[in-house]
Amino acid sequence: MTTTANEITYRLEQKRKVQADFPGPKSVALTERRKAVVAGGVASSVPVYAADADGGIIQDVDGNSFIDLGAGIAVTSVGASDPAVVGAVKEAVEHFTHTCFMVTPYEGYIAVAEQLNRLTPGDHEKRTVLFNSGAEAVENAVKVARLATGRDAVVAFDHAYHGRTNLTMALTAKAMPYKTNFGPFAPEVYRMPMSYPFREENPEITGAEAAKRAITMIEKQIGGEQVAAIIIEPIQGEGGFIVPAKGFLPALAAWAKEKGIVFIADEVQSGFCRTGEWFAVNHEGVVPDIITMAKGIAGGMPLSAITGRADLLDAVHPGGLGGTYGGNPVACAAAVAAIGSMEEYDLNRRARHIEELVLGRLRRLQSEVGIIGDVRGRGAMLAIEFVKDGTKDPHADATKAIAAQCLKDGVIILTCGTYGNVIRLLPPLVIGDELLNDALDVLEAAIRAAA
């Protein structure tokens, strides 16, 4: 029998509680220790330090309880300490923490591959490789595409985010803080215009027309026969939770197939029930050649993967793919357990319920305040784009102020967007309605204050 999110029993009380001395003395002391030892280039969104987390609550070292609307950037979809994941990790770690799958393989790696081959779109024969991070998955997807096609060029899109390694920085669009002064970048990466309905010069442009615009530029600037891969986030993450117009993704995928181009769906942030489907491409019936995954895959343990057509992945010579820690046995156990919890709790249905609840409230608010330009998203991957009243000019200052006020009142939210003017909502999919509505009350109050 399916367990609903509102029926789950938690260790921590699912209520927010913030004391007056915020951040508290223990968090202040940890910040001072951090300054002496942690590189300044590693930034944190909030000035408090986590001590415990459960369900939709993060508790800091000073005893404050925050409602979590970030889920560690879409990672803890099944909750920060899902009992099934915790149990699987404990059981796995009692046997061995590492042998390296490339040396002494183990069943857990195979079990995860079986699950991913089952869950990813398409009924074709598939193969899977496991890695550590989303960026590593993207790098290897591009490697596979280049080897399999014998071509070099890779197409990415405006507003894209694919990682912070050298190749993935080249694929990523935003300069600061991700690319500035870190070049030169990997060559043969080309950027094309994204379908961004809210900011299109022609608001009537369809998804198919936006795809044609990009395809025409590819043909003119590169030549379709020179392109190894097209890589795209079905819903862009860091770029602002941009949902392309309907028809954009299918048209790109169809053209790629016609030209022998590997179509890579970067589902690192949008995968694993986040959008109300196992993967965001499912909303339009797109079947990628390769799909990259990470974040929500393993309940918080570091794991990533690429799953794709067997002929593509099997084209790579033995030893061409892998890594020392890729598919760590403890992370594999966590992934199998997390996928089991996603199915037990029916988190696709839960994500769709969150979408209905949140978008209804936000769109009513949008009609009342002038600084909300757009409300968008799918499932529990939702966004508010803030603008200066009566315009489409990005309002980054309001966005920062709203996020800061929410944190002060006990709600952790994340910002994003090319222009720094988007609040993204990524709650754990197991969050209860009462807690979620409380968080939305805080968010609404902060927006009204900023407006």
C-alpha positions as CSV (number, residue, x, y, z in Angstrom):
1,M,0.0,0.0,0.0
2,T,1.3,3.5,-0.9
3,T,2.3,5.7,2.0
4,T,1.3,9.3,1.6
5,A,3.7,12.1,2.5
6,N,1.3,13.3,5.2
7,E,1.4,9.9,6.9
8,I,5.1,9.7,7.3
9,T,6.4,9.7,10.9
10,Y,9.4,12.0,11.5
11,R,12.2,12.2,14.1
12,L,12.1,16.0,14.2
13,E,8.9,18.0,14.8
14,Q,7.8,19.4,11.5
15,K,7.5,23.0,12.6
16,R,9.7,26.1,12.2
17,K,11.2,27.8,15.2
18,V,13.7,30.7,15.1
19,Q,15.1,32.3,18.2
20,A,15.7,36.1,18.4
21,D,19.5,35.8,18.3
22,F,19.8,34.8,14.7
23,P,22.3,33.6,13.6
24,G,22.9,32.0,17.0
25,P,26.2,32.0,18.9
26,K,27.3,28.5,17.8
27,S,26.7,29.3,14.1
28,V,28.7,32.6,14.6
29,A,31.5,30.7,16.2
30,L,31.6,28.1,13.3
31,T,31.7,31.0,10.8
32,E,34.9,32.3,12.5
33,R,36.5,28.8,12.5
34,R,35.5,28.4,8.8
35,K,37.2,31.7,7.8
36,A,40.5,30.3,9.0
37,V,40.4,27.0,7.2
38,V,37.9,26.9,4.3
39,A,38.6,28.6,1.0
40,G,36.7,31.8,0.4
41,G,35.6,30.7,-3.0
42,V,33.2,28.3,-1.4
43,A,30.1,30.3,-0.6
44,S,27.0,29.3,1.5
45,S,23.5,30.7,1.0
46,V,22.7,31.0,4.7
47,P,24.7,31.9,7.8
48,V,23.6,29.0,9.9
49,Y,25.1,25.5,10.3
50,A,23.0,22.3,10.1
51,A,23.0,19.9,13.0
52,D,20.1,17.7,12.0
53,A,17.5,17.4,9.2
54,D,14.4,15.4,8.7
55,G,11.5,15.6,6.3
56,G,11.0,19.2,5.5
57,I,12.9,20.6,8.5
58,I,16.6,21.6,9.0
59,Q,17.7,22.2,12.5
60,D,20.8,24.3,13.1
61,V,23.5,24.0,15.8
62,D,21.7,26.6,17.9
63,G,18.4,24.7,18.0
64,N,16.6,26.8,15.3
65,S,14.3,24.8,13.0
66,F,13.9,26.0,9.4
67,I,11.5,24.9,6.8
68,D,13.5,23.6,3.9
69,L,12.4,24.7,0.5
70,G,15.7,23.9,-1.2
71,A,16.3,20.2,-0.4
72,G,20.0,20.7,-0.8
73,I,19.4,21.9,-4.4
74,A,16.9,19.1,-5.2
75,V,18.9,16.3,-3.6
76,T,16.9,15.2,-0.5
77,S,13.6,14.6,-2.4
78,V,12.8,11.7,-0.1
79,G,13.7,13.7,2.9
80,A,17.1,14.4,4.5
81,S,17.1,11.2,6.6
82,D,14.6,8.9,4.9
83,P,14.5,5.7,7.1
84,A,14.9,3.4,4.1
85,V,18.0,5.3,2.9
86,V,19.5,5.5,6.4
87,G,18.9,1.7,6.9
88,A,20.4,0.8,3.6
89,V,23.5,3.0,4.2
90,K,24.0,1.4,7.7
91,E,23.7,-2.1,6.3
92,A,26.0,-1.4,3.4
93,V,28.7,0.3,5.4
94,E,29.0,-2.7,7.8
95,H,30.2,-4.8,4.9
96,F,32.6,-2.6,2.9
97,T,32.8,1.1,2.0
98,H,34.9,0.7,-1.1
99,T,36.6,-1.8,-3.4
100,C,36.4,0.2,-6.7
101,F,34.0,-1.3,-9.2
102,M,36.8,-1.3,-11.8
103,V,38.8,-3.6,-9.6
104,T,36.5,-5.8,-7.6
105,P,32.9,-5.2,-8.8
106,Y,29.8,-5.7,-6.6
107,E,26.1,-6.2,-7.0
108,G,24.9,-2.8,-5.9
109,Y,26.3,-1.1,-9.0
110,I,24.4,-3.5,-11.2
111,A,21.2,-3.1,-9.2
112,V,21.3,0.7,-9.7
113,A,22.0,0.3,-13.4
114,E,19.0,-2.1,-13.6
115,Q,16.8,0.5,-12.0
116,L,17.9,3.4,-14.2
117,N,17.5,1.3,-17.3
118,R,14.0,0.6,-16.2
119,L,13.0,4.1,-15.2
120,T,14.5,6.3,-17.9
121,P,12.5,7.0,-21.0
122,G,12.3,4.6,-24.0
123,D,12.0,0.9,-24.4
124,H,15.3,0.5,-26.3
125,E,18.3,-1.5,-25.0
126,K,20.2,0.7,-22.6
127,R,23.5,0.8,-20.7
128,T,24.4,2.8,-17.5
129,V,27.6,4.1,-16.1
130,L,27.9,5.5,-12.5
131,F,30.0,8.5,-11.4
132,N,30.1,11.0,-8.5
133,S,28.7,14.3,-9.5
134,G,26.4,15.9,-12.1
135,A,29.3,17.6,-13.8
136,E,31.2,14.3,-14.1
137,A,28.1,12.7,-15.7
138,V,27.8,15.6,-18.2
139,E,31.5,15.3,-19.1
140,N,31.2,11.6,-19.8
141,A,28.0,12.0,-21.8
142,V,29.9,14.3,-24.1
143,K,32.8,11.9,-24.3
144,V,30.5,9.1,-25.3
145,A,28.8,11.3,-27.9
146,R,32.1,12.5,-29.5
147,L,33.5,9.0,-29.7
148,A,30.4,7.4,-31.0
149,T,29.8,10.0,-33.7
150,G,33.4,10.8,-34.6
151,R,32.4,14.5,-34.4
152,D,33.6,17.4,-32.2
153,A,31.0,20.1,-31.9
154,V,28.7,20.3,-28.9
155,V,25.6,22.6,-28.8
156,A,24.4,24.1,-25.5
157,F,21.9,26.9,-24.8
158,D,21.5,30.3,-23.3
159,H,20.9,30.3,-19.6
160,A,22.3,26.7,-19.3
161,Y,24.1,25.4,-16.2
162,H,25.9,22.1,-16.6
163,G,28.7,22.3,-13.9
164,R,32.0,23.9,-12.8
165,T,34.6,21.6,-14.4
166,N,36.5,22.9,-17.4
167,L,34.2,21.3,-20.0
168,T,31.0,21.9,-18.1
169,M,32.0,25.6,-17.5
170,A,32.2,25.9,-21.3
171,L,28.7,24.5,-21.5
172,T,27.4,26.7,-18.7
173,A,26.2,30.1,-19.8
174,K,26.5,32.4,-16.8
175,A,29.9,34.1,-16.3
176,M,29.8,35.2,-12.7
177,P,30.4,33.3,-10.4
178,Y,30.9,30.2,-12.5
179,K,33.3,31.1,-15.3
180,T,34.9,34.5,-14.6
181,N,38.7,34.3,-14.8
182,F,38.7,30.5,-15.0
183,G,39.4,30.2,-18.8
184,P,40.4,29.2,-21.3
185,F,37.6,26.7,-21.7
186,A,37.2,23.5,-23.7
187,P,36.8,24.2,-27.4
188,E,34.1,23.3,-29.9
189,V,31.2,24.3,-27.7
190,Y,28.5,26.5,-29.3
191,R,25.6,28.4,-27.6
192,M,22.2,28.7,-29.1
193,P,19.1,30.6,-28.1
194,M,16.8,29.0,-25.6
195,S,13.0,29.0,-25.6
196,Y,12.3,31.4,-22.7
197,P,8.6,32.3,-23.0
198,F,8.5,35.1,-20.4
199,R,11.4,36.9,-22.1
200,E,10.8,36.3,-25.8
201,E,10.8,39.4,-27.9
202,N,7.9,37.8,-29.8
203,P,5.5,36.5,-27.1
204,E,3.6,34.5,-29.7
205,I,6.5,32.4,-30.8
206,T,5.8,28.7,-30.4
207,G,8.1,26.0,-29.1
208,A,8.5,24.6,-32.6
209,E,9.4,28.0,-34.0
210,A,11.9,28.6,-31.2
211,A,13.5,25.3,-32.1
212,K,13.6,26.2,-35.7
213,R,15.4,29.4,-34.8
214,A,18.1,27.4,-32.9
215,I,18.4,24.8,-35.6
216,T,18.8,27.5,-38.3
217,M,21.7,29.0,-36.3
218,I,23.3,25.6,-35.8
219,E,23.1,24.9,-39.6
220,K,24.6,28.3,-40.4
221,Q,27.3,28.5,-37.8
222,I,28.4,24.9,-37.4
223,G,26.7,22.5,-39.8
224,G,24.5,19.7,-38.6
225,E,26.9,17.1,-39.8
226,Q,29.6,18.5,-37.6
227,V,27.6,18.3,-34.3
228,A,28.3,15.4,-31.9
229,A,25.7,16.3,-29.3
230,I,23.0,18.7,-28.3
231,I,22.8,19.0,-24.5
232,I,19.9,20.7,-22.8
233,E,18.2,20.8,-19.4
234,P,14.5,20.1,-20.1
235,I,13.8,22.6,-17.4
236,Q,16.8,24.9,-16.9
237,G,17.9,25.0,-13.3
238,E,20.4,27.7,-12.3
239,G,19.4,29.7,-15.4
240,G,16.0,30.4,-13.8
241,F,13.8,27.3,-13.9
242,I,13.0,28.1,-17.4
243,V,10.3,25.8,-18.9
244,P,10.6,25.9,-22.7
245,A,7.5,26.4,-24.8
246,K,5.7,23.2,-25.6
247,G,7.1,21.6,-28.7
248,F,10.7,23.0,-28.3
249,L,12.3,19.8,-27.0
250,P,10.5,17.4,-29.3
251,A,11.5,19.5,-32.4
252,L,15.1,19.6,-31.3
253,A,15.2,15.9,-30.6
254,A,13.6,15.0,-33.9
255,W,16.1,17.1,-35.8
256,A,19.0,15.7,-33.9
257,K,17.9,12.1,-34.7
258,E,17.6,13.1,-38.4
259,K,21.2,14.4,-38.4
260,G,22.7,11.6,-36.3
261,I,23.3,14.0,-33.4
262,V,23.3,12.6,-29.9
263,F,20.5,14.3,-27.9
264,I,21.6,14.5,-24.2
265,A,19.0,15.5,-21.6
266,D,20.7,16.9,-18.5
267,E,18.2,15.8,-15.8
268,V,20.7,16.4,-13.0
269,Q,18.3,18.8,-11.2
270,S,14.9,17.9,-12.8
271,G,15.1,14.1,-12.5
272,F,13.6,11.6,-10.0
273,C,10.0,12.7,-9.5
274,R,11.0,16.4,-9.1
275,T,8.6,17.6,-11.9
276,G,5.8,15.1,-11.3
277,E,7.3,12.6,-13.7
278,W,10.4,10.4,-13.3
279,F,12.2,12.7,-15.7
280,A,11.1,16.1,-17.1
281,V,11.4,14.9,-20.7
282,N,8.5,12.6,-20.0
283,H,6.1,15.6,-20.0
284,E,6.5,15.8,-23.8
285,G,7.3,12.2,-24.7
286,V,10.9,13.0,-25.6
287,V,13.3,10.0,-25.5
288,P,16.9,11.2,-25.2
289,D,19.8,9.2,-26.6
290,I,21.6,9.8,-23.3
291,I,20.3,11.1,-20.0
292,T,22.5,12.5,-17.2
293,M,21.4,12.2,-13.6
294,A,22.6,13.1,-10.1
295,K,21.1,15.1,-7.1
296,G,17.9,13.3,-6.2
297,I,19.2,9.9,-7.2
298,A,20.5,8.6,-3.9
299,G,18.8,10.5,-1.0
300,G,21.8,12.7,-0.3
301,M,24.7,10.3,-1.0
302,P,27.1,11.4,-3.8
303,L,26.2,9.5,-6.9
304,S,25.6,10.4,-10.6
305,A,24.9,8.4,-13.7
306,I,24.5,8.4,-17.5
307,T,22.0,6.1,-19.1
308,G,21.7,5.8,-22.8
309,R,21.4,3.7,-25.9
310,A,23.4,0.5,-25.7
311,D,25.1,1.1,-29.1
312,L,26.4,4.5,-27.9
313,L,27.8,3.4,-24.5
314,D,29.1,0.1,-25.7
315,A,31.0,1.9,-28.5
316,V,33.5,3.1,-25.9
317,H,36.6,0.9,-25.4
318,P,37.1,-0.9,-22.1
319,G,38.7,1.4,-19.6
320,G,37.4,4.5,-21.4
321,L,34.7,5.1,-18.8
322,G,34.9,4.9,-15.0
323,G,36.6,6.4,-12.0
324,T,37.9,5.4,-8.6
325,Y,34.8,6.3,-6.6
326,G,32.1,6.1,-9.3
327,G,29.3,4.0,-8.1
328,N,30.5,3.8,-4.5
329,P,28.8,0.8,-2.9
330,V,27.3,2.8,0.0
331,A,25.9,5.4,-2.4
332,C,24.5,2.5,-4.6
333,A,22.7,1.1,-1.6
334,A,21.2,4.5,-0.9
335,A,20.1,4.9,-4.5
336,V,18.2,1.6,-4.5
337,A,16.5,2.5,-1.3
338,A,15.7,6.1,-2.4
339,I,14.1,4.8,-5.6
340,G,12.1,2.4,-3.5
341,S,10.9,5.2,-1.3
342,M,10.0,7.3,-4.3
343,E,7.7,4.5,-5.5
344,E,6.3,3.7,-2.1
345,Y,5.4,7.3,-1.4
346,D,4.3,7.9,-5.0
347,L,6.4,11.0,-5.2
348,N,5.4,11.8,-8.7
349,R,1.8,12.2,-7.5
350,R,3.1,14.2,-4.5
351,A,5.1,16.5,-6.8
352,R,2.0,17.2,-8.9
353,H,0.0,18.0,-5.7
354,I,2.7,20.4,-4.6
355,E,2.5,22.1,-8.0
356,E,-1.2,22.5,-7.7
357,L,-1.0,23.9,-4.2
358,V,1.9,26.3,-4.7
359,L,1.1,27.6,-8.2
360,G,-2.5,28.4,-7.1
361,R,-1.3,30.5,-4.2
362,L,1.5,32.2,-6.2
363,R,-0.7,33.1,-9.1
364,R,-3.3,34.7,-6.9
365,L,-0.5,36.7,-5.3
366,Q,0.9,37.6,-8.7
367,S,-2.5,39.3,-9.6
368,E,-2.2,41.4,-6.5
369,V,1.5,42.6,-6.5
370,G,3.4,44.2,-9.4
371,I,6.8,42.8,-8.8
372,I,6.0,39.2,-9.8
373,G,6.6,38.9,-13.5
374,D,6.2,35.2,-14.0
375,V,5.3,32.1,-12.0
376,R,6.3,28.9,-13.6
377,G,7.6,25.3,-13.3
378,R,6.4,21.7,-13.0
379,G,5.8,19.5,-10.0
380,A,8.0,20.7,-7.1
381,M,10.4,22.5,-9.4
382,L,8.8,26.0,-9.3
383,A,9.9,29.5,-9.6
384,I,8.9,33.2,-9.2
385,E,10.6,35.7,-11.4
386,F,10.7,39.2,-9.9
387,V,10.6,42.4,-12.0
388,K,10.4,46.1,-11.3
389,D,6.8,47.1,-11.0
390,G,5.0,47.5,-14.4
391,T,8.1,46.3,-16.4
392,K,10.0,43.2,-17.3
393,D,13.2,44.6,-15.9
394,P,14.8,42.1,-13.5
395,H,14.5,43.0,-9.9
396,A,17.4,41.3,-8.2
397,D,17.4,43.6,-5.1
398,A,13.8,42.5,-4.3
399,T,14.7,38.9,-4.8
400,K,17.6,39.1,-2.3
401,A,15.5,41.0,0.2
402,I,12.7,38.4,0.0
403,A,15.1,35.5,0.5
404,A,16.8,37.2,3.4
405,Q,13.4,37.9,5.1
406,C,12.3,34.4,4.6
407,L,15.4,33.0,6.3
408,K,15.0,35.4,9.2
409,D,11.5,34.0,9.6
410,G,12.6,30.4,9.4
411,V,12.3,29.4,5.8
412,I,15.2,28.5,3.6
413,I,14.7,29.4,-0.1
414,L,17.2,29.5,-3.0
415,T,17.6,32.1,-5.6
416,C,18.8,31.6,-9.2
417,G,18.5,33.0,-12.7
418,T,20.7,34.7,-15.3
419,Y,19.7,38.1,-13.9
420,G,19.6,37.0,-10.2
421,N,15.9,37.7,-10.0
422,V,14.3,34.3,-9.5
423,I,13.3,32.4,-6.4
424,R,13.3,28.7,-6.9
425,L,11.2,26.4,-4.8
426,L,12.5,22.9,-4.4
427,P,10.9,21.4,-1.3
428,P,11.5,17.8,-0.3
429,L,8.8,15.9,-2.0
430,V,7.7,14.4,1.3
431,I,7.0,17.7,2.9
432,G,3.5,17.8,4.5
433,D,0.8,20.2,3.4
434,E,0.7,22.0,6.8
435,L,4.4,22.7,6.8
436,L,4.4,23.7,3.1
437,N,1.5,26.2,3.6
438,D,3.3,27.7,6.6
439,A,6.4,28.3,4.5
440,L,4.2,29.8,1.7
441,D,2.7,32.2,4.3
442,V,6.2,33.4,5.2
443,L,7.1,33.7,1.6
444,E,3.9,35.6,0.7
445,A,4.4,38.0,3.6
446,A,8.0,38.7,2.5
447,I,6.9,39.4,-1.1
448,R,4.1,41.7,0.0
449,A,6.7,43.6,2.1
450,A,9.1,43.9,-0.8
451,A,6.3,45.1,-3.1
